[in-house]
Amino acid sequence: MENWFVVVMGLGTVFVVLILIIGLCCLLGMLCRERKDEPAQSAPAAQAEATIPNRAELVAALSAAVAEYSGTDASALRIVSIKKL
């Protein structure tokens, strides 16, 4: 085989595989967008906020955990909001 043939085949292979990877990324992006647009995800967030029986105890436990992890005093922390991830 000649050198130019090896170069052309190598470059051709690289570009074909890159095009396939781009197509796969686009396909996965469309699938993720479809799952994101489902309306069922907003309902659990509203229910989660309503089901916390004693919010003060939760804030105290979280502030104690954060203070222990960061090595500071719990009274020095100020928790502004709590969001479920």
C-alpha positions as CSV (number, residue, x, y, z in Angstrom):
1,M,0.0,0.0,0.0
2,E,1.1,3.5,-0.7
3,N,1.4,6.2,2.0
4,W,-1.3,8.4,0.5
5,F,-3.8,5.5,0.6
6,V,-3.1,4.9,4.3
7,V,-3.5,8.6,5.1
8,V,-6.8,8.9,3.2
9,M,-8.2,5.8,4.8
10,G,-7.1,7.0,8.3
11,L,-8.7,10.4,7.8
12,G,-11.8,8.9,6.3
13,T,-12.2,6.6,9.2
14,V,-11.8,9.4,11.7
15,F,-14.4,11.6,10.1
16,V,-16.9,8.8,9.7
17,V,-16.6,7.9,13.4
18,L,-16.9,11.5,14.4
19,I,-20.0,11.9,12.4
20,L,-21.5,8.8,14.0
21,I,-20.6,10.2,17.5
22,I,-22.3,13.5,16.6
23,G,-25.4,11.6,15.5
24,L,-25.5,9.5,18.6
25,C,-25.2,12.7,20.8
26,C,-28.0,14.3,18.9
27,L,-30.2,11.2,19.3
28,L,-29.5,11.0,23.1
29,G,-30.2,14.7,23.4
30,M,-33.6,14.3,21.8
31,L,-34.4,11.4,24.1
32,C,-33.4,13.4,27.2
33,R,-35.5,16.4,26.1
34,E,-38.5,14.2,25.7
35,R,-38.1,12.8,29.2
36,K,-37.6,16.3,30.6
37,D,-40.8,17.6,29.1
38,E,-43.0,15.1,30.9
39,P,-45.4,16.8,33.3
40,A,-45.1,14.2,36.0
41,Q,-41.9,15.6,37.4
42,S,-43.5,18.8,38.8
43,A,-46.0,17.0,41.0
44,P,-43.6,15.2,43.4
45,A,-41.8,18.5,44.2
46,A,-45.0,20.1,45.4
47,Q,-45.9,17.1,47.5
48,A,-42.4,16.9,49.0
49,E,-42.7,20.4,50.5
50,A,-46.1,19.6,52.0
51,T,-45.0,16.3,53.6
52,I,-42.3,17.7,55.9
53,P,-44.0,17.5,59.4
54,N,-41.5,19.6,61.4
55,R,-39.4,21.9,59.3
56,A,-37.5,23.4,62.2
57,E,-36.1,20.0,63.2
58,L,-35.0,19.4,59.6
59,V,-33.2,22.8,59.5
60,A,-31.5,22.1,62.8
61,A,-30.3,18.7,61.6
62,L,-29.1,20.0,58.3
63,S,-27.3,23.0,59.9
64,A,-25.6,20.6,62.4
65,A,-24.5,18.4,59.6
66,V,-23.1,21.2,57.6
67,A,-21.4,22.8,60.6
68,E,-19.8,19.4,61.5
69,Y,-18.6,18.9,57.9
70,S,-17.2,22.4,57.5
71,G,-15.7,22.6,61.0
72,T,-17.6,25.8,62.0
73,D,-20.2,26.5,64.7
74,A,-23.8,25.9,63.8
75,S,-24.8,29.4,65.0
76,A,-22.5,30.9,62.4
77,L,-24.5,29.4,59.6
78,R,-27.6,30.9,58.0
79,I,-29.7,28.6,55.9
80,V,-31.7,30.6,53.4
81,S,-33.6,27.9,51.6
82,I,-33.8,24.1,51.3
83,K,-34.5,22.4,48.0
84,K,-34.9,18.7,47.3
85,L,-32.6,17.5,44.6
